[in-house]
Amino acid sequence: MTDTNPLLTRHTEALALFGDRVHTVRDDQWNAPTPCTDWTVRDLVSHLVSEQLWVPAMVRDGATVEEIGDAFDGDVLGSDPAAAWDRSADAAHAAFAEPDALDRVVRLSYADTTAAFYCSQMVADLTVHTWDLSHAIGADERLPDDLLRFTVREVTPYAADLAKTGLFAAPVEPPPGADVQTKLLCLMGRTP
């Protein structure tokens, strides 16, 4: 499917990139550590599947965080993590791609915002976590330039606040002459 909206194009690319990595995870890698402290490969993929499951409920159905509650907590991968990813990614993409969906209001845990803003955050999260997963399973860690540029623009305004949430590591000083990917990863608290 070809998206005409640039944001949906980035979202489609980010979903496909992460999905490609999910489909290359070997059976013996699901318990491997990731750059995300305390998360195995399975935990990381479960986190992203869960995030995708929230999208239809919030964007299409207008549900609040309180209404969704713990519906997507726990094991959302089942016995076939790749299939769980595919289903959740397809559902998230379909919800964001509905007519006028990006103009809808979503009620995130910290504020009401547009679905476009929510989608932008999802693209950034998918992009950074693709690197995490790639690093953990020994896959190609190079991220596409379009997604890198998009994610840097998205994250830079609020990167300093991410560490304050306790969910993200503090930014790391990039080495002199660092490329865009290295700068992004350092901004997100990763040490490439």
N, C-alpha and C positions, 0 to 999 in steps of 0.2 A: 504494500500500500504506500502510495506517495502522498505525503502531507504537503499542503501548500502554505501552511502557517509555519514560519521559521522556528517558533518555539516547539511546535509539535514535531517538526523535523528533528530538532535536537533531542527531544524526548524519545522518539523512535530510535534514533542512533544509540542513545545511552542504554535503552532497554535491550537492543540487539547486541551491543558490546558486552554488557554484563551477562546476558543469556548465553553468548558464545562461550564465555569463561565457565559458566555453570555446567555447560554440556561437555566441558573437557576435564572436569574434576573426576579423578580416578576413585574407585571404591576405597582405596587405602589412604585417600587424602581428606576424607570428610572430618576427621578428628585432628587434622594438622592445625598448628597455631597460625594466626594471622597478625598483621601489624596492629589490629584493633585489640587492645589489652583485654584479656580474659575471653576472647571469642575464638572459637575454632572455625574452620571453613564452614561447617554445618550451621553454626550460630550466625555467621555472617550472612549466608544465603537465606537462612530463616528470617533474619532481620529485614532483608530486602523483599522477600516474598510477603511478609507481613505488611510492610509499607505499601506495597502494590495493592494488597487486599483492602486497605483503607480508602483508596482512591474512589472506587465506585460508590461506596457508602457515603463519602463526604461530598463528592462532586455531583454525582448523578442523583443521589437520594437526599442530599442536604442534611445528613445525620451529623450530630455533634459528637465530640470526643466522649462525653458522658453517655450518650445513647449507645455508642458502639461498645464502650466499656472494655471488657477483656476478651471480646469475641475473637480477636486475632492473636492472643497470647498463647504461649506454649508451642508445641510442635505443629507447625503449619506445613511441614515438608512431607510427612508421611514416609512411605517406603520408596517413593520415586521423586527425589528432590528436583530433578530437571523438569519433570512434568508439572510439579507444583509451581515452579518458576514460570513455565510457559503459560499456564492457565492464569496466574496472577498478573503477568505482564500484559497478556492480551486484554484482560478485563480493565486494567488501568489505562491502557492506551485507548480502548474503546470509550471509556468514560470521559477522558480529556478531549477526545476527538468529536464528541457529540456537538451538534450545532449550538453555538453560543456558550458552550461549557466553560471556556476560559474566562468568560465574563461573570460567571456565577460567584457568589460569596461562599467561602468555606470557613468553617468555624474550627480553627486550629486550637491547640491547647493554650497558646499564648495570645491569640488575637483572631478577629475576623479579618479575612483578606480575600483577594480574588483568587480564583482557581488558577489563573495565569501565574501568580506569584508562587503558589503551591507547586505548580508544575515545574517552575524554574528551580525551586529548591530540590525537587525530586531528581531533576537532571543532574544537578551538582552532586547530590548524594550518590546517585548511580555511578557517576564518573569517578569520583574518588574511591568508592568501594570496588569499582572494577580494578583499580590499581591494587587495592588491598588483596583482592581475591587472586589476581594475577601473580602477585608477589608470593602469596602463600602456596600456590600450586606450581610455581615455576613456569608460568606462561609468559607470553610477551607482555611486558609492562608498559610499553609505549602507548600513550593515549592519543587519539586523533586530535589534530590541531583545532578543528572547529569546536569540539567538546571542551578542550582545554581553555580556549579563549572565552567561551561562554561561561564556563565554571569560574574562572578568575573574575570576570565581570560580576557574576552573581554573588560570589562569596566575599569578595574584598570589603564591601561596605559593613558587613557584620561579623567578619572573621574574629575580631578581638573579643566579641561577646560570646562566641561559641565555647571557649574554654571556661568561661564563668558558669556555664550550665552544668559542668561536671561530666558531660557526656562526650566531650572532645578534649584531646590533649592540647596543651598550650602551643602556639606557633613556635616554630624552630627557625633560627636565622639561616637563610639559604647561603650556600657558599658563593664566593665572588664569581661572577660570570655565569650564574645558574641559568638554565633555560626555563621556559614558561612552565613546563611540567614540574620541574624541581621546585620552582618558586611556589606553585600551587600546593604541592605536597607538604612543603615546609609550613605554608600558611595554615594548613589543616593539621599540623602537629605530627606529620610523618617525617621520618628520616630516610630518604631514598637511598 
